[in-house]
Amino acid sequence: MSHVWLKIGKGVLVVLIVGFVVLSKAGPGGTWTVCPAGPPTCQFKSIQEALAAASDGDTILVRAGIYRENLVITQSRITLRGEEPPGTVRLEAAEPFHAIEIGPSSVGVTIEGFTVRGAGRGQFAEFAGIFVVGAGALLQRNIFQDNNVGIWVTNPVKEPVVQVLENTFTGNDKDIEVSSRALIQGNRFDDEVSVDIGGYAEIRKNQGAILRINGAALVEENRFMQVKVFSFSISPPTVLRRNQIVGTGQNPGEGSFEEGLIIKAGSPLTVEDNLISQHGVSAIVIDRSNAGILLQRNTITNSGYGLWLLEGFPQLVRVEGNTIERNRLGGVLLISADEEAQFEVVNNLIRLNQGNGIMVGIAGRYVFQGNRILDNDHWGVVATIPPCAQEDLGLRPQVTGSGNEIANNGK
């Protein structure tokens, strides 16, 4: 406050008290406020103006309203927090580029409570609701809507890890793209989450449509409709554990995702303790993998084929301890014309499939041990007869087995 003393006429003294807003904060780690009305209701009308005034460690509180801006963050340990309840603070990209960009020198930025819309719309190149180059960002409890990409993580430092927690994604061309390192947990997606070459993500307890892995990932306790693994990371290997990969159809032509888990892996892959169900063509398709693959303790059911392995397997594929049942076209279809292909099918329960229990290809080496192959409509185990031209090349499947129970098939 300031006081202005005025003398009006003889013997009359008037004191005016004039108020004004002071744009300052109380030392490091202070708080700035933003609202659509601007001063004097709050300190700033624009979020970018508040960022220009803020220092490392500050907090910017943004009140309910619509803000049409493209933000660039250069500070570290800064927090942008939208007012509760969720969805009341809306950031719309003023230009069709990144709505928020966290720069390479920014570490430990937190963004929470925003609805971020319209980034990259109509552009050929990819732009994101939040584009993360800096390390250690925490992006939580936001809504990403109608962006080219919801969140794009591409920081070269990789540590500390970027965390993407409890966000909702809707109407984006792609929900998340990771080409670095990230923890992705507790989110709801309606489009694609992509881990690109060079990226590593821990993906836990999310719900969504499509997960695509070109890098490496630990994928645990999620529910997706389709997972595609085109992994080329040697270390760490990709692991899918305790997920539900559930589609919307049981016959070819039904539903949106006719294959559940699609594998074209160039690096080791473990798939264990998952439920994979309701895919019209096949629950699992493995195509031309040149890396060791372990499928164990999965429940594979109510699809076209349970497991369909196509040709091209110079490394071992081991199928162990799975339940493969009630599939419309058959249990396990192992198709290979590669003499070096190796398949081990051990201790599985393969039952109640409407086709064959197991069908093997015209070449390759197959070991069947300790399986229970029961109550399938056609053959329990059947081998493909090679065409004449391939017969002349001496192609034959090499099948060995022991301790299998094969009963009540061929109804």
N, C-alpha and C positions, 0 to 999 in steps of 0.2 A: 504494500500500500504506500501511497505518497499523499502529502498534504499540500494544498495550494491555498494560500492566504490572499484574499481579495478585500480591498477596502472600497465600499460603495457609498459615497456620500459621507456626510459628517457624522461621526460616531457610530457607523455601522460596519461591523467586521464579520465577514462570511468566511467560513472554513469549508472548502470542498475536499472531500476524500475521494481520490481517483484510484480505481482498481485496475490491475493489469495482470496478464499471465506471464509467469517467468518460465522460460524454457530451460530448465536445469534439472539435474537429478542429484540424488544424495550419494555422491561418491561412486566407486566401482561397484558393479553389480546393481545398478539402479534400475528404475522402471520408467518406461515411457508409455504414453497412452495415445491411441488413434481412434477416431470416430468419424462418421460421415459429415457431421456438422463442423468439425474442426474447433479451433479455439473460439470462445473460452471454455466450451464444454469439455474439451480434452486438449492435449498439447499439439496434435497434428491431425490434418485431414487426409494425408497420404501416408501409406506404409513406407514407401521409399524415402520420404522426408524423415521419418523417424529413424530409419536405418542409417541415413546420412549423419544424424546427430548421435547415434549410439556408439558405444565402445565395446570392446571384448567383455563378455560376461554379463551384459545388460539383458533386460527382459522388455519386450514390446507387447503390450496388451492391446488387442484390437477388438473393438466393440462391434456389435451386430450391424450388418449393412453390406452393401455391394461395393467392391473396390475394383476399378478397372485399371490394372497396372501390370507391368512386367518387372519383377523384383530381382535385384542382384545383391547377394550377401557376400561381403568380404571379411567380416569379423569372425572371430572364433568364440565358442561357448555362448553364443547369443541365442535367446529364445524368442520365437514368435508364437504367441498363444492367442487363439481365437476365443471369444466369449462363449460361454455355455448358453443354451444347449447346442449340441452339434448341429451344423447346417445353417446356423444363423449368420456366420461370417463367410461371405462369398468373395473369392478372388477370381476375377475373370481376366484372362490375358488380353491386354489392350491391343497388342500386336500378336500375330499368329506364330509366336516363337515360344521359348520356355517361359512359363508363367513365373517360376522361381528358379534362379540359378545359384547354387552354392559353389563359390569359387574354389580354386585349388589350394589356396592358403588357409581356408576356413576349416577349423577342426571343432567337432563337438557341437554343431548347430542343432537346435531342437525346433521343430515345427509341428504344432498340434492344434486341432480344433478348427481347421479351415475346410471349406469346399472350394476346390481348385478346378476351374473349367476353361475349356476353349483353347488350350495350348496346341499350336501346330496345325490347327484345322485348315484344310485346303492347301497344305504345303507338301511338296514332293519329299523333302528331307524330314527326318524324324525330329520332333520337338516334344518336350515333356512338360507335364504339370509341375514336377520338381525335377530338375537336372542336377545330379550330385557329382561333383568332381572332388570336393574336399572329403577328408576322412572323418569317421566317427559320428556322422549325422544320426539323429533320432527323429523319425517321421512317424507320428502316432496319432490315432483317432482323427484322421482326416477323411474327407470324401473326395475322390477323383472322378470327374464326370466329363464326358465328351471331349477328351483330349486325344491327340495323336498317340502319345504314350503317357500313362499315368505317372510313373516314376522311372527314371533312368539313372542307374548307378554305374559310374565309370571312373571312379577315383583310382589313380595309378598306385597310390601308397598302400591301400588295402587294409591298413591297421591304423587306428582302431576301426573295427568293423562298423559298417552302416547298418542301422536297425530300422526295419519297416514293420510296425506293430499295430494291429487292430484298426486298420484302415478299411474303407469300403470303396470298391471300384465299379463303375457302371458306365457303359456307353463309350468306353475308350477303344481305339483301334487295337492297342496292346496295353495291358495293365501295368506290367513291370518288365523292364529289361535290365539285366545285370551282366556287366562285363568286368566286374571286379569282385569284391567280397561283400556279402550281405547276410544278415539274419532276417528272414521273412516269416513272421509268426502271427497267427490269429487274425488274418485278413479275410475279406470276402471279395471274390473276383467274379466277373462275368465274361472275361475274355482270356487272353493268353498271358502267361507268365513265362519269360524266356531267360535262361541262364546261358550266356554266350561263351564262345571260346575265350579262355583266359579267366573266366569268372568262376567263383565258387560260392554257393549259397547253402545255408542251412534253412530248410523250408519246413516249418512245423505248424500243425493245427490250423491250416487254412482251408477254406472252401472255395472251389472255383471250377472253371470250365477246362482249360487246357494248360498243362505244364510242359514246356519244351526245354530240354537240357542239351546244349551243345558243349558246355564246359564240364563242370563237376558239381555234384550236389549231394547233401544228406537230406533225404525227403522222408519225414516221419509224421504219422498220425494226421494226414490230410484227407480231404475228400475232394477228388477231382473226377471229371467225366472222362478225360483222356490224358495220358502221359506219353510224351515222345522223347526217347533217349537217343541222341546222336552224339554221344560223348566222345571227346578226343583228349581227355585229361588222364594222364598216367597216374598221377598222385595229386591229391587223394582220389581213390576210386569213388564212383557214384554208388550210393546205397539207397534203395527204396524199402522202407520198413513200416509195417503196421498202418498202411494207408487203405482207404476205400476208393477204388477206381470203378465207378458205377455209371453206366450209360443209361440209355432210355429205350433200348430195343433188344429183342431176343432172336430175331430172324433177319437175314439179309434184306436190306432196304428199309428196315425199321430204325427209327431213332436218328439222332444227330451225329453220333459217334459210333461207327461200325467196328472200329478196333479200339480196345481199351488201352493196352500198353504196347507201344510200337518201339522196337529196339533195333537200331543200326549202330551198334557200339564199336568204337575203335579203341576202347580201354576197358579194363575189368569192371564188371557190374554185378551187384548182388541185389536180388529181389526176394524179400522174405517177409512172411507173416502178413501178407496183404489179402484183402478181399477184392477180386476182380470179377465183375458181373455185368450182365445185360448189355452185351455188344453183339450186333447182328452178324458180323463176319467172324470175328475171333476175339476172345478176351485178351490174348497175348499173341503178337506177331513178332518174330525175330527174323530179320532179313539181312543177310550178308555181313554178319559180325565177324571181325577178325580179332576178337578178344575173348578171354574166359568169362563165361556167364554162369552164375549160380542162381537157380530158382528153387527156393525151399520154403516149406510150410505155408504155402499160399492156398487159399480157397478160390478155385477158378470154376465158375458156374454160370448157368442160365445164359449162355451166349451161343454163337454159331459153333465154331470150334473152341475148345478150351485153350489149347496151345497149338500154334501153327508156326513151325520152324521152316523157313525157306532155305534155299541153297546158299553155299558160301560160308563154311565154318572151319577155318584152319585151326581154331582153338577149341578147347573142350567146352561143351554145354552140359551142365549137370542139373538134372531135374530130380529133386529129392524131397520126400515127405510131404508132397502136396495132395490136396483133395481136388480132383478134377471130375465134376459130376454134373449131370442134367443139362448137357450142352446139346443143341439141336442137330449139329452136323457131325459131331464126333468129339472124342476126348483129346487125343494127341495126334497131330499130323506132322511127321518128320520127313520133309521132302529135301533130298540132297542128291546131287550128281557129282559130289566132290569126294574122291576116295580118301582124302585126309580128314574129312569131317568126323568128329568124335562126339557121341552122345552117351551119357550115362543117365539111365532112368531107374531110380532106386527108391524103394520103400514108399511108393505113392499109392493112394487109393483112387482108382479110375473106374467109375461105376455110373450106371443109369444114363449113359449118353445114347442119343438116338442113332448115331452112326457106329463106327468102329471104336473100340477102346483105344488102340494104338495102331497107326499105319506108318510104316517106314519107307524111306526112299530107295532109289535104284543103286545107290552107292553110299559109302561111309561105313563107319564102325559103330555098332550099337551094343550097349551092355544093358540088360534088363535084370534087375536083382531085387528080390523081396517085395515086389509089387502085388497088390490085390486088384485084379482086373475082372470086374463082376457086373453081370446084369446089363451089359451093353446090347443094343438092338442088333448089331451086326457082329463082326468078328471081334474076338478079344485082342489078338495081335495079328496083323496081316502085312506082308511085304509087297511093294510095288514090283511088277514085272517090267524090266527095261525094254524099250523099243529095240527092234532088230539091229539098228545101226549102233546103238550103245552096247548091245550084247556082243557085237563083234569086237568092241574095244575092251571086252573083259570086265565090264562094270558089274559088280555084284555087291549087294549089302552084306556086311559081315556082322551077323547077329549072334551074340552069346547071352546066356542067362542062367540064373539059378534061383531057387527059393521063391518063385512067383506062384501065386494062386490065380488061376485063370478059369472061371466057372460061370455057368448060366448065361453065356453070351449067345447071340444069334437067335433071338426070339422070332 
